[in-house]
Amino acid sequence: MYLGPTFVKLGQVVASSPGIFPNWLTQPARRCLDEAPPFDSELVRATVEQDLGVRIEDAFISFEDIPLSAASIGQVHGCVLNDGRDAVVKVQRPGLRDQMTMDLKVLYLVARVANKTKWGRSANPMGMVSDVSQLTARELNPVIEAWNQQRFRDHLWSYGDNTMITVPEVYWDYCGPSTICMERVSGIPMDHFEEIRARGLDGELVLRRGAKAWAEAVMVHGPFHGDMHAGNIWVLDDGRGCFLDFGIMGELTPEWRQVMRDIYYTCVFDRDFTRVATAYRSVGVFPPELGTDEEIGAAMAMIVEPMLVMGMASVNLGELITSSVTLMKDFGGTPPQELMLVGKQLLYIERYVRELAPDYAIITDPFIVKNIFPEAAKELAAKENVTYPE
C-alpha cells in the first residue's frame, strides 16, 4: 500500500529528526526516505514526450523504463542524450495535486486528534501538518525546482573552492512542465553509514565540506537547500558530496543573512550574545521596549554557551533550536519561517554527525566559515591547530 505524497513527506521529516521524535517512530519512518512504488513506464514515456514535443526515441539515444528510484513526488529514469552524455530524467507523478488534497484532509483530522494528547500539546501537530503542506506544495513545479538547482549550483564555486562538493548540471533543452533532465551521478545516500566506512571514505571530511557549502548558501548567497534528508544528500563514488532534489529551498533576505552571520560569528569566535540580541532587534524580533540588548544577550548565553563549550558530541541541535525559539517567544518575538527551515536542516545534519563523526564540533569549526569570516577563521584555525581540507 502506497502512502500519498504528503504522508511520505511527513515521514521524511520524522525519519530525519531524531532530536525531536523517539527512536520507535524515526526508525519505521526511515522507509519514507527511499521507498515508494513506481508508476507505469507508459505514463512516464507519455509525460516526457508531451513535455518535449518529440518521441522518446528521437530525444534520447537510450531511455531506461525501469526507474533508478521512486519517491513521493516523482521518479527518476536513466537515459543517454543524443550527444552521448549520461543523464537522468525526473518525472512528476500523475494526479499529484488531487492526491495531495486528499492526504491533507486526513492529516488535519489526525492532527486535531493528536493535539488533545500530552505529546500533541507540546509538539504542535497542526503546525507540523501546515509546514508539510507548504513544503510539499513547493515541489509541485519542476520548472521552479530546476531553476533552484541551477541557482544553487551557480553559487557553489563562487569562492574558487568547494571542488569536492557538487550539484548535477541541469540540461534545460530536455526539461518541461513535468520533467527535469540533469547530469547523472553515482553514489550512496549520506545515511548509509556502514557502507561509507566500508568504502574507506572519510565521513567527517564529507560532512565538513558539505556543511561549509551549505553555510555559505545560507549566510552569503541566499538560496539554500531546504530538504536535506539522506535521500537528497549523497556521497559519490569519487568521494565528492552531492546535493540532490531542490524542490524545497529557502532564501533569507539580506537583513536575515546578516543576522545569521552575527549568530554564527558569536557562536564560533567570541560568544558575545549581545550582538545576537542586537541583530534580532534590528529585524523586529524583539520590540524596542523589551529589555536591553545586554539583558537579552545574557539570557541567550545562559542557554546556548554551555552547549557550545561541551562540543557537538554533547549538543542536541533539536534542543538548541527549541530552546532558542522558546526564548524568542518568551521575549515576545516571532521566529520567521525561513529561520525555522534553517533549523530543520541542522537537525538533519545532527544525525549524520552523530553517526559519522560523533566527536566533531561542526558548529565551531572555523573551516565552515573560512570564506565568510576569512581573517577571524584563519586566526582561530592557527590557535586551535585546525587544518583546512582542500
PyMOL commands that set and color helices and strands:
alter all, ss='L'
color gray80, all
select helices_A, chain A and resi 5-15+23-29+31-34+41-52+56-59+96-114+118-123+125-138+142-156+172-174+193-198+203-221+230-232+254-270+273-282+293-310+317-330+337-356+362-364+366-369+374-384
alter helices_A, ss='H'
color red, helices_A
select strands_A, chain A and resi 60-63+69-70+74-81+86-92+165-166+179-183+187-189+223-225+233-236+241-243+249-251
alter strands_A, ss='S'
color yellow, strands_A
deselect
rebuild
show_as cartoon
